[in-house]
Amino acid sequence: MPRRWANEVELAALILARANAGKRVTLSADTALFVGLKLITASAKPTAAEVAFMICDSKCERPCYPCQGKANAIVRAYGQRAG
């Protein structure tokens, strides 16, 4: 059976529309694998504080203002996990 979605945005829209309508969502094995991998990688995104520590050349004890600003921009661009 050919897939009914062209990209991940379209897949998300289809899932959300069915869920909002109170309908069941049934995924093929391939689509379930894709969604599962996306969920795992989404939860692996670093927080802004973690990014600030990664990019700080001075290795500050607490994230310095310039690095925190850069980190905030990075996590806004790529999404941020809670915490």
C-alpha positions as a Markdown table, in Angstrom:
| # | Residue | x | y | z |
|---|---|---|---|---|
| 1 | Met | 0.0 | 0.0 | 0.0 |
| 2 | Pro | 1.5 | 3.4 | -1.0 |
| 3 | Arg | 2.0 | 5.9 | 1.8 |
| 4 | Arg | -0.6 | 8.6 | 2.1 |
| 5 | Trp | 1.9 | 11.4 | 3.1 |
| 6 | Ala | 4.6 | 13.2 | 1.2 |
| 7 | Asn | 6.7 | 14.5 | 4.0 |
| 8 | Glu | 6.8 | 14.6 | 7.8 |
| 9 | Val | 4.8 | 17.8 | 8.1 |
| 10 | Glu | 2.0 | 16.2 | 6.1 |
| 11 | Leu | 2.2 | 13.1 | 8.2 |
| 12 | Ala | 2.0 | 15.2 | 11.4 |
| 13 | Ala | -1.0 | 17.1 | 9.9 |
| 14 | Leu | -2.8 | 13.8 | 9.1 |
| 15 | Ile | -2.2 | 12.4 | 12.6 |
| 16 | Leu | -3.3 | 15.6 | 14.3 |
| 17 | Ala | -6.4 | 15.9 | 12.2 |
| 18 | Arg | -7.5 | 12.3 | 13.0 |
| 19 | Ala | -6.6 | 12.7 | 16.7 |
| 20 | Asn | -8.6 | 16.0 | 16.9 |
| 21 | Ala | -11.6 | 14.3 | 15.3 |
| 22 | Gly | -11.3 | 11.5 | 18.0 |
| 23 | Lys | -10.4 | 9.0 | 15.3 |
| 24 | Arg | -7.9 | 6.2 | 15.7 |
| 25 | Val | -4.6 | 6.4 | 13.9 |
| 26 | Thr | -3.2 | 3.2 | 12.5 |
| 27 | Leu | 0.4 | 3.3 | 11.3 |
| 28 | Ser | 2.2 | 0.9 | 8.9 |
| 29 | Ala | 5.3 | -0.7 | 10.3 |
| 30 | Asp | 7.5 | 1.6 | 8.2 |
| 31 | Thr | 5.6 | 4.7 | 9.3 |
| 32 | Ala | 5.7 | 3.6 | 12.9 |
| 33 | Leu | 9.4 | 3.1 | 12.7 |
| 34 | Phe | 9.8 | 6.6 | 11.2 |
| 35 | Val | 7.6 | 8.2 | 14.0 |
| 36 | Gly | 9.4 | 6.3 | 16.7 |
| 37 | Leu | 12.8 | 7.4 | 15.5 |
| 38 | Lys | 11.6 | 11.0 | 15.3 |
| 39 | Leu | 10.2 | 10.8 | 18.9 |
| 40 | Ile | 13.5 | 9.4 | 20.2 |
| 41 | Thr | 15.6 | 12.1 | 18.5 |
| 42 | Ala | 13.2 | 14.9 | 19.6 |
| 43 | Ser | 13.7 | 14.0 | 23.2 |
| 44 | Ala | 17.5 | 14.0 | 22.7 |
| 45 | Lys | 17.7 | 17.7 | 21.9 |
| 46 | Pro | 19.8 | 19.7 | 24.4 |
| 47 | Thr | 18.5 | 22.5 | 26.6 |
| 48 | Ala | 19.6 | 26.1 | 26.1 |
| 49 | Ala | 21.9 | 25.7 | 29.2 |
| 50 | Glu | 23.5 | 22.6 | 27.8 |
| 51 | Val | 24.1 | 24.3 | 24.5 |
| 52 | Ala | 25.6 | 27.3 | 26.3 |
| 53 | Phe | 28.1 | 25.1 | 28.0 |
| 54 | Met | 29.0 | 23.4 | 24.8 |
| 55 | Ile | 29.7 | 26.6 | 22.9 |
| 56 | Cys | 31.4 | 28.6 | 25.7 |
| 57 | Asp | 35.2 | 28.9 | 24.9 |
| 58 | Ser | 35.9 | 30.3 | 28.4 |
| 59 | Lys | 34.4 | 27.2 | 30.1 |
| 60 | Cys | 32.5 | 29.4 | 32.6 |
| 61 | Glu | 31.1 | 27.9 | 35.7 |
| 62 | Arg | 27.6 | 29.2 | 34.8 |
| 63 | Pro | 26.6 | 30.1 | 31.2 |
| 64 | Cys | 27.9 | 33.6 | 30.4 |
| 65 | Tyr | 25.6 | 36.2 | 28.9 |
| 66 | Pro | 27.0 | 36.0 | 25.3 |
| 67 | Cys | 26.9 | 32.2 | 25.2 |
| 68 | Gln | 23.4 | 32.0 | 26.7 |
| 69 | Gly | 22.2 | 34.4 | 24.0 |
| 70 | Lys | 23.7 | 32.3 | 21.3 |
| 71 | Ala | 22.3 | 29.2 | 22.9 |
| 72 | Asn | 18.8 | 30.6 | 23.0 |
| 73 | Ala | 19.0 | 31.4 | 19.3 |
| 74 | Ile | 20.2 | 27.9 | 18.5 |
| 75 | Val | 17.5 | 26.1 | 20.5 |
| 76 | Arg | 14.8 | 28.4 | 19.1 |
| 77 | Ala | 16.0 | 27.5 | 15.5 |
| 78 | Tyr | 16.1 | 23.8 | 16.2 |
| 79 | Gly | 13.5 | 23.3 | 18.9 |
| 80 | Gln | 14.2 | 22.7 | 22.5 |
| 81 | Arg | 13.4 | 19.9 | 24.9 |
| 82 | Ala | 11.9 | 20.8 | 28.2 |
| 83 | Gly | 14.2 | 21.1 | 31.3 |
